[in-house]
Amino acid sequence: NDLYPRGNWPILRTYQKSNRSVRDRMLENPFLFIKVQNERIQSEQAKEIHDGPEGKWFKDIKMVYAVLGRLLKTVSHVHYPKSDPFKKQTLKAWVNKVENQAAKLKKEIEP
């Protein structure tokens, strides 16, 4: 009945990723860290509520755009002349699925 699964506490994750000076400050005042984390979460939630469904939609479409950009940069690592034919076919099938979803979305927003 723990709030966080074992070893998955936000303070522990942050501590592990932080440099020495941040770790020292966290140890000096862990309650301040927790307070700041809670305020950050509340601020993010308030922004989501303020931005509404339109804000969430634009945030999501920007993430899709960013992911597609990353895929474009790395496509040569997974698709090359001597690629496994099955992998090539699978890659093309996924690109077609994405293309179909994008076409449906475009159809929804066009007059």
PAZAPA-4460 file (N, C-alpha, C; in steps of 0.05 Angstrom, whole numbers, plus 32768, in hexadecimal, padded with zeros to 4 digits):
% residues 111
    n_x    n_y    n_z   ca_x   ca_y   ca_z    c_x    c_y    c_z   seq   type   mol
   8010   7FE8   8000   8000   8000   8000   8011   8019   8000     1      N     A
   802A   8017   7FF7   803C   802E   7FF5   8032   8040   7FDE     2      D     A
   8038   805A   7FE1   8032   806D   7FCD   8043   8069   7FB4     3      L     A
   805C   8061   7FB7   806E   805C   7FA1   8078   803F   7FA4     4      Y     A
   807B   8031   7F8D   8087   8016   7F8E   80A4   8019   7F99     5      P     A
   80AD   8003   7FA3   80C8   8003   7FB0   80DE   800E   7F9D     6      R     A
   80ED   8021   7FA8   8103   802C   7F98   80FB   8040   7F83     7      G     A
   80E1   8047   7F81   80D8   8059   7F6C   80CE   8073   7F78     8      N     A
   80DB   807D   7F8C   80D4   8096   7F99   80E0   80AD   7F88     9      W     A
   80D0   80C1   7F84   80DB   80D8   7F74   80F5   80E3   7F80    10      P     A
   80F6   80E5   7F9B   810E   80F0   7FA8   8127   80DE   7FA3    11      I     A
   8123   80C4   7FA2   8139   80B2   7F9D   8142   80B4   7F80    12      L     A
   812F   80B4   7F6E   8137   80B7   7F51   8146   80D1   7F4C    13      R     A
   813D   80E7   7F58   814A   8100   7F54   8166   8100   7F61    14      T     A
   8167   80F4   7F79   8180   80F2   7F87   8195   80E3   7F76    15      Y     A
   818D   80CD   7F6B   819F   80BD   7F5B   81A9   80CB   7F42    16      Q     A
   8199   80DD   7F37   81A1   80EB   7F1E   81B0   8105   7F23    17      K     A
   81B0   810E   7F3C   81BA   8129   7F42   81D8   8129   7F48    18      S     A
   81E3   8141   7F46   8200   8144   7F4E   8202   8147   7F6C    19      N     A
   821B   8149   7F75   8221   8149   7F92   8213   8160   7FA1    20      R     A
   8214   8178   7F96   8209   818F   7FA4   81EB   818D   7FA7    21      S     A
   81DE   8183   7F92   81C1   817F   7F94   81BA   8169   7FA8    22      V     A
   81C9   8154   7FA8   81C5   813E   7FBB   81C8   8148   7FD8    23      R     A
   81DC   8159   7FDC   81E1   8164   7FF7   81C9   8174   8000    24      D     A
   81BF   8186   7FEE   81A7   8196   7FF5   818F   8185   7FFA    25      R     A
   818C   8170   7FEB   8175   815E   7FEF   8176   8151   800A    26      M     A
   818E   8149   8012   8191   813C   802C   818D   8150   8043    27      L     A
   8195   8169   803F   8192   817D   8053   8175   8183   8059    28      E     A
   8165   8183   8043   8149   818A   8046   8137   817A   8033    29      N     A
   8132   8161   8039   8122   8150   8026   8105   815A   8024    30      P     A
   80FB   8167   8039   80DF   8170   8038   80DC   8188   8025    31      F     A
   80F1   8198   8022   80F0   81AD   800E   80EF   81A2   7FF2    32      L     A
   80FE   818D   7FED   80FD   817F   7FD3   80E1   8176   7FCD    33      F     A
   80D5   8168   7FE1   80BA   815D   7FDD   80A6   8174   7FD8    34      I     A
   80A9   818A   7FE7   8097   81A1   7FE3   809A   81AC   7FC7    35      K     A
   80B2   81AF   7FBE   80B7   81BA   7FA3   80AC   81A7   7F8E    36      V     A
   80B0   818D   7F91   80A5   817A   7F7E   8087   817C   7F7D    37      Q     A
   807A   817D   7F94   805D   817F   7F95   8053   8199   7F88    38      N     A
   8061   81AF   7F8C   805A   81C8   7F80   805D   81C7   7F62    39      E     A
   8072   81B9   7F59   8077   81B6   7F3C   8060   81A6   7F2F    40      R     A
   8058   8190   7F3C   8043   817F   7F32   8029   818F   7F31    41      I     A
   8023   819E   7F46   800A   81AE   7F47   800A   81C3   7F31    42      Q     A
   8021   81CF   7F2C   8024   81E4   7F18   801F   81D8   7EFC    43      S     A
   802A   81C0   7EF7   8026   81B2   7EDD   8009   81AB   7EDA    44      E     A
   7FFC   81A1   7EEF   7FE0   819A   7EED   7FCF   81B3   7EE9    45      Q     A
   7FD5   81C9   7EF6   7FC6   81E2   7EF2   7FC9   81EC   7ED5    46      A     A
   7FE1   81E9   7ECA   7FE6   81F2   7EAE   7FD5   81E1   7E9B    47      K     A
   7FD4   81C6   7EA0   7FC4   81B5   7E8F   7FA7   81BC   7E90    48      E     A
   7F9D   81C2   7EA8   7F81   81CA   7EAB   7F7C   81E5   7E9D    49      I     A
   7F8F   81F8   7EA1   7F8C   8212   7E94   7F8D   8210   7E76    50      H     A
   7F9F   81FF   7E6B   7FA1   81FD   7E4E   7F8A   81ED   7E42    51      D     A
   7F7D   81DD   7E52   7F66   81CE   7E49   7F6C   81B8   7E34    52      G     A
   7F57   81AD   7E28   7F5B   8198   7E14   7F6C   81A1   7DFC    53      P     A
   7F69   81BB   7DF5   7F78   81C5   7DDE   7F96   81C5   7DE4    54      E     A
   7F9D   81CD   7DFC   7FB9   81CD   7E04   7FC5   81B1   7E04    55      G     A
   7FB5   819E   7E0F   7FBE   8182   7E0F   7FC2   8178   7DF3    56      K     A
   7FAF   817F   7DE1   7FB0   8176   7DC5   7FC9   8180   7DB8    57      W     A
   7FCF   819A   7DBB   7FE7   81A6   7DAE   8000   819A   7DBA    58      F     A
   8000   8195   7DD4   8017   8188   7DE1   801C   816D   7DD5    59      K     A
   8007   815D   7DD1   8009   8142   7DC6   8013   8143   7DA9    60      D     A
   8008   8156   7D99   8010   8157   7D7C   802D   815F   7D7A    61      I     A
   8036   8171   7D8C   8052   8179   7D8B   8064   8161   7D93    62      K     A
   805B   8150   7DA5   806A   8138   7DAC   806C   8125   7D95    63      M     A
   8056   8122   7D86   8055   8110   7D6F   8069   811B   7D5A    64      V     A
   8069   8135   7D56   807B   8141   7D43   8099   813C   7D4B    65      Y     A
   809E   813F   7D65   80BA   813B   7D6F   80C2   811E   7D6B    66      A     A
   80B0   810B   7D71   80B7   80EF   7D6E   80BC   80E9   7D51    67      V     A
   80AC   80F3   7D3F   80B0   80EF   7D22   80CB   80FA   7D1A    68      L     A
   80D3   8111   7D24   80ED   811D   7D1F   8104   810A   7D27    69      G     A
   8101   80FF   7D3F   8116   80EC   7D49   8117   80D3   7D37    70      R     A
   8100   80C9   7D2E   80FF   80B2   7D1D   810D   80B8   7D02    71      L     A
   8108   80D0   7CF8   8115   80D7   7CDF   8134   80D7   7CE1    72      L     A
   813D   80E1   7CF8   815A   80E3   7CFC   8167   80C7   7CFE    73      K     A
   8158   80B3   7D07   8164   8099   7D0D   815A   8083   7CF9    74      T     A
   814B   808A   7CE5   8140   8076   7CD3   8156   8066   7CC5    75      V     A
   816D   8073   7CC0   8182   8065   7CB2   818F   804F   7CC4    76      S     A
   818A   8050   7CDE   8194   803B   7CF0   8183   8021   7CEE    77      H     A
   816B   8024   7CE5   8159   800C   7CE4   8150   8005   7CC8    78      V     A
   8154   8017   7CB5   814B   8012   7C9A   8162   8018   7C87    79      H     A
   816E   8004   7C7C   8185   8007   7C6A   8183   7FF1   7C55    80      Y     A
   8192   7FF3   7C3F   818F   7FE1   7C28   8190   7FC3   7C30    81      P     A
   81A0   7FBB   7C43   81A2   7F9F   7C49   8193   7F97   7C62    82      K     A
   817F   7FA7   7C69   816E   7FA1   7C80   815F   7F87   7C7C    83      S     A
   8159   7F7A   7C91   8148   7F62   7C90   812D   7F69   7C83    84      D     A
   8125   7F59   7C6E   810C   7F60   7C60   80F4   7F61   7C73    85      P     A
   80F3   7F4F   7C86   80DC   7F4F   7C99   80DC   7F69   7CA9    86      F     A
   80F3   7F72   7CB2   80F5   7F8B   7CC1   80ED   7FA3   7CB0    87      K     A
   80F6   7FA3   7C96   80EE   7FB8   7C84   80D0   7FB9   7C81    88      K     A
   80C4   7FA2   7C7D   80A7   7FA0   7C7A   8099   7FAA   7C93    89      Q     A
   80A3   7FA2   7CAA   8097   7FAB   7CC3   8099   7FC9   7CC6    90      T     A
   80B0   7FD4   7CC0   80B5   7FF1   7CC2   80A1   8000   7CAF    91      L     A
   809E   7FF6   7C97   808C   8003   7C84   806F   8001   7C8D    92      K     A
   8068   7FEA   7C99   804D   7FE7   7CA4   8047   7FFC   7CBA    93      A     A
   805A   8000   7CCB   8056   8014   7CE1   8055   8030   7CD6    94      W     A
   8065   8036   7CC2   8064   8051   7CB6   8049   8055   7CA8    95      V     A
   803E   8040   7C9C   8024   8042   7C90   800E   8046   7CA5    96      N     A
   8010   8039   7CBC   7FFD   803D   7CD1   7FFD   805A   7CDB    97      K     A
   8016   8065   7CDE   8018   8080   7CE7   800D   8093   7CD2    98      V     A
   8013   808E   7CB9   8009   809E   7CA3   7FEA   809E   7CA2    99      E     A
   7FDE   8086   7CA7   7FC1   8084   7CA7   7FB5   8094   7CBE   100      N     A
   7FC1   8093   7CD5   7FB7   80A2   7CEC   7FB9   80C0   7CE7   101      Q     A
   7FCF   80C8   7CDB   7FD3   80E5   7CD4   7FBF   80EE   7CC0   102      A     A
   7FB8   80DD   7CAD   7FA4   80E4   7C99   7F89   80E7   7CA5   103      A     A
   7F82   80D5   7CB8   7F68   80D7   7CC7   7F67   80F1   7CD7   104      K     A
   7F7D   80F7   7CE4   7F7E   8110   7CF4   7F7A   8128   7CE2   105      L     A
   7F88   8128   7CCB   7F87   813F   7CB9   7F6A   8142   7CAE   106      K     A
   7F5D   812C   7CA9   7F41   812C   7C9F   7F2F   8138   7CB4   107      K     A
   7F34   8132   7CCD   7F23   813D   7CE3   7F25   815B   7CE6   108      E     A
   7F3D   8166   7CE0   7F40   8183   7CE5   7F3D   8194   7CCC   109      I     A
   7F3B   8188   7CB5   7F37   8197   7C9C   7F19   819E   7C99   110      E     A
   7F13   81B6   7C8F   7EF7   81BD   7C8B   7EE9   81AD   7C76   111      P     A
***
